[in-house]
Every structure is written in C-alpha cells, then in structure tokens.
Amino acid sequence: MTAPSPPDGPAAPARPVILTVDDDPGVSRAVARDLRRKYGERHRIVRAESGEMALDALRQMKLRGEQVAVLLADYRMPEMNGIEFLEQAMDIYPGARRALLTAYADTGAAIDAINVVDLDYYLLKPWDPPEEKLYPVVDSLLESWQAADHRPVAELKVVGHRWSARSSEVREFLARNQVPYRWYPSDEPEGKRLLDAAGADGMTLPVVITVDGEALVGPADAELAARVGLATTPSAEFYDLVVIGGGPAGLGAAVYGASEGLRTVLVERTATGGQAGQSSRIENYLGFPDGVSGAQLTDRARRQATKFGAELLTTREVTGLEVHGPARTVRFSDGTAIDAHAVILATGVAYRQLAAPGVKDLTGLGVFYGSALTEATTCAGHDVYIVGGANSAGQAAVYLARGARSVTILVRGPSLRKSMSHYLIEQIEKIPRITVRTCTEIAEAHGDGHLERLTLRDSNTGGTEVVDAQWLFVFIGAAPLTGWLDGVVHRDGRGFVLAGPDLPAGGDWQAGWPLDRAPYHLETSVPGVFVAGDVRAESAKRVASAVGEGAMAVMLVHRYLERT
Ligand SMILES: Cc1cc2nc3c(=O)[nH]c(=O)nc-3n(C[C@H](O)[C@H](O)[C@H](O)COP(=O)(O)OP(=O)(O)OC[C@H]3O[C@@H](n4cnc5c(N)ncnc54)[C@H](O)[C@@H]3O)c2cc1C
C-alpha cells in the first residue's frame, strides 16, 4: 500500500479533489495519470491504494476544509471493496459524486451499488481510450457536482454544542479577536462528520479545527491564541512602556506610544477591544457619523498599533506590579515578568454578575454576560430577555431584535430615561418586537443543562411570574478588577484607581511618594505608573474619553521619562 499522493503544486488546496482508489498500483497510477492529463490543472488528483488509506486522506481533507468533487473507486479490493469504501466516504463527503471501476464480470455488483451508495456511474475496465470512455463520465460527474453549492471552507471551524458554556466562550474569544471561523453544531450532520473525521467522541467540546486541519479538543484560550497566530509571549524583557489592558484606552495608549517612538507592549488578558469590542454600534464616537461597530473599531486600532510597531499580547493576564528602583515590573499569572520604564493601567471594568439563584450555574448555557454579538445568530427566532437599563443593554436589544422573535428588556427602575441615552430610547420605541418591562427584576433562573425559565419579580409589589426563556443577556453595570494592585497603587473604596488631583491630599499614599513634585494628571500614587479609561476613578466611561486618556497618558509618560 502506498500513501495517497501528495498535493501537486503550491495552490493545490484551493482546487477541488478527484480521488481514485485502486489496490493494483499499475491501474491506480494509470487512472491518476489519465485524470491528471485532462483535469490536473483545475483539480487536485489524489490516488490511494486501499479503501482505508483513501478514507484517511478524505478525513484529512475534511479537516483542512478541502472540497472533494469526485470519488472513483475500484470494486474488487481486498479488505474493503469499492462499494464499502464509497459507503463510508459518503459519511465524510456526502456531496462528492461517486463512480465505481469494475471488470465486466462485476457489473451486477455495480448495478446493485447504484441503490446502496447512490452510485452515479460505473466504468468498465479498461477505459481506453479515455477520451471516449473515461472523460465523458468524469465530465458529467464534475458538472453535476458543480451545480450544487460547494463554497470553500478554508477557515477555522468550531464544532460545539449550543448549550456548552465553553463552546460559547471559544466563539466569543475568536470573534473578539477578529479571527474568522465557521460554527458547526455538534448535533447536526456536518458537525458530526467533522467530529468523526477528527476522531473526537464529542464528550469534550468544542473541537476547533485549524485551517491546517489540526483538531484541538477543548483548547484553552492561550493554546487557541497561539494556534491562530495571536502573539502571547513578549519578544523582549525590557520595554519603555507596558500598557495593561487592550480596550480603547489601552489601544489608544499603544498607538500613541509606539507612534512616538516608545518601545511599547500591550498586554491583554482575553481579547483586544475591551467592552467597546462588544458593542454592536457605537454612535457617539467622533468621526463616525453613521456609527461604528466595536469589532471594526478594534480591528482598525489593532492594525494601527501594530503598524507603528507596538507589540500586542493576548491571553496574558497581569497579576502583579512591582517597583524596583526606576524599573516597573509587570508580572503575569504564570509567574513570568517584564520590566519597563513606565506603565499605563488601562484595565477597564468587568461585568457585574447577577446574583439571583440559578444564574451562576446557567452562565454560558443560555445566560450570557455581554456576548450578544456572538450569540445573535443562535438566538434568532427565539424570545430573548435582557437585564439592564444602560446603553449597553439598549444596544444589545436593538441588535438582537433583528433576528429574535421578541426582545424583553427588564429594568429595575420605573423608566429607562435616567440610565439610557435619548437616541437609543427613541430607537427602541420604534421597534415593535422590543418590550420594556420596568420595575421588574430577576428572582431566579431555572433550567436543566440550559436556561428554560425565569422567575420575574415586580419590584413594587413583590409579586412573581414565571416565564419561558432560553436566552438571557445581562448588562447590569461593571466593576474594576484591581485587587492585584493591593498595597502598590492607591485606589478608592470601589477599587477604581486614583490619579493626579484625585489622590487625597494628606492621604497614606503620600508617605510612599518619593518625588518632590505632585503626581501628574493621570499619574497614580506610584511615579511612572499612569492610568487611563474606565478603571480610573471619576472617569467618563465612554469610548472617546478612554481613547483620549490613553493618548494623554503617553504624553505624560514622555514628561516623566524626560525628567527622571
Ligand atoms: C456593550 C457596550 C456598549 C457600549 N457602547 C458605548 C457607546 O456606544 N459609546 C461609548 O462612548 N461607550 C460605550 N460603552 C462604554 C465603553 O465601551 C467603555 O467606556 C470603554 O470600552 C472603556 O475602555 P477601557 O479601555 O477603559 O476599558 P475596557 O473597555 O473595559 O477594556 C479593558 C481591557 O483590559 C483587560 N484587562 C483587565 N484586567 C486585565 C489584566 N489584569 N491583565 C490584562 N488585561 C486586563 C480587559 O480584558 C479589557 O479588554 C459601551 C460598553 C459596553 C459594554
């Protein structure tokens, strides 16, 4: 037995495959030669010398997202005959056209196969001259294959379950990092075929299949990031500037830092874009009169930062900041560290969790924080609930209402007016599918394996009502995650970082302040450590102000570096 012939030419994967399988090497070579002569330019001819080898080759092609147009199998092969091969090949490539190569004596078997494997043709050996006996058949097979839709799928594939929390997280992670992927539910035929091809039992989901056809079973974010080409390791040990957090403030700082000649690295624990990256449409950012999606803004900012030479690391969480003389040491969760002259904290805020019973266990299983953009297609045609009364909830409602059967916004207060921008309230009022239920809160979430019902409570009367619900998106505010700065950087009672004039006069921090000047405007209680964006106490909590503060912090970093 020989292995299937390798791709013939560098552009091979783009060409649909014609696969032939024959256990007689002479015949196998002759068929492949004749096929290559006429079809080699536009098709990749793959030959195998046993059914098993051909099936292996098909599984590999499936994982790589290649298209298979025609399968041509010899009938009489030991171990697995041509019909048995075609039967199994159909499970992998149901759309490929099928032909059997038979000796005259076997035509009866070939005719039977028409029913068993839905055979398109059978060819008699020998097929000389091919112009008369082989090519017309293959032409017709190719024609009927081309008539169907065979869009190439040379992208990352995610096979997962709708109600698997990790499947949702992985999709969210890829989407937020602008990595294109195609989603295959594991309980649908193509999803099952991909799992089979990957040799995965489906117990651990998702299975991510890279563009090279490598199957990653239940990958962690860091593994996934590395495989899809996102940088995760710093290239140096020392930088002029480390920016912590890849939201608008961090990206703004990275663009200005790198463009002004600072060796800059940005460290992001999940995906760049931060909260803004999850916004379906930012309408109040300067220069975008028609609005811009968070994903687009993030993509542009990433490219801009990279163009100026900033290094962007994802899936790296910072868990410590140390001061060693003039160096500022930034420590990662795996214990490794990098040093810099200056640091900008741009860690923003994270979604506040809904405390109602049942919600925690169903997170990712119908209950989602933020991920309205990623889940929009999956909840199309369903009834969707959104908790929260701020702009983020309003944007999600408008976005989800495009596909959902109904969207109900649950607000604790008596109206949206106090918490949501006027323009969004007007948009919501014009969409009949959106209902706003005021004075309502979630008392409990119920479901076995995924969300099935919600108990809603009237916050005036205390009365409860149970509603059927498969989808709940939570937007109830956010809090800074700055515990790791304890004992190093001064913060307010809620964990927001204090800087410049907001540092309390005569406070404890002053005892540790070593300089004879006051902290600059965005400078924290540690010289050379600045803060920008939502994590800063008293910040505006807007994209424009976060970007502006990122830029301004860089200007102050320059001032700091010049005077130390
Ligand atoms: C759905 C939604 C819609 C919005 N719409 C609008 C709008 O239309 N207009 C508007 O002006 N504002 C809007 N906002 C608010 C706006 O997005 C925020 O004000 C802005 O994103 C703040 O930017 P930031 O960079 O300060 O923080 P964030 O965007 O919160 O980014 C902080 C980043 O730091 C990372 N990080 C945190 N801790 C660490 C750590 N220890 N190590 C490494 N990385 C870390 C986080 O993962 C995150 O990516 C919206 C917010 C949401 C959630």
The ligand as an ORCA input file, in Angstrom:
! r2SCAN-3c Opt
* xyz 0 1
  C     -21.975     46.668     25.213
  C     -21.351     48.010     25.471
  C     -21.673     49.074     24.655
  C     -21.070     50.327     24.841
  N     -21.385     51.355     23.997
  C     -20.777     52.546     24.128
  C     -21.046     53.604     23.204
  O     -21.872     53.477     22.298
  N     -20.371     54.768     23.366
  C     -19.459     54.954     24.351
  O     -18.844     56.022     24.391
  N     -19.204     53.994     25.250
  C     -19.828     52.788     25.166
  N     -19.581     51.781     26.076
  C     -18.586     52.050     27.138
  C     -17.170     51.908     26.574
  O     -17.079     50.714     25.850
  C     -16.140     51.916     27.676
  O     -16.220     53.166     28.332
  C     -14.727     51.715     27.135
  O     -14.609     50.462     26.495
  C     -13.686     51.803     28.243
  O     -12.436     51.500     27.710
  P     -11.224     50.993     28.616
  O     -10.116     50.718     27.678
  O     -11.007     51.946     29.703
  O     -11.708     49.665     29.319
  P     -12.303     48.304     28.767
  O     -13.014     48.543     27.512
  O     -13.053     47.734     29.915
  O     -11.017     47.422     28.456
  C     -10.175     46.948     29.488
  C      -9.402     45.746     28.986
  O      -8.427     45.385     29.949
  C      -8.341     43.969     30.032
  N      -7.825     43.616     31.357
  C      -8.440     43.786     32.556
  N      -7.659     43.355     33.556
  C      -6.513     42.887     32.977
  C      -5.325     42.292     33.490
  N      -5.145     42.123     34.816
  N      -4.365     41.898     32.621
  C      -4.528     42.076     31.284
  N      -5.636     42.637     30.753
  C      -6.613     43.047     31.586
  C      -9.771     43.531     29.820
  O      -9.823     42.175     29.385
  C     -10.256     44.522     28.769
  O     -10.053     44.041     27.462
  C     -20.162     50.533     25.922
  C     -19.871     49.460     26.771
  C     -20.460     48.216     26.562
  C     -20.154     47.075     27.492
*
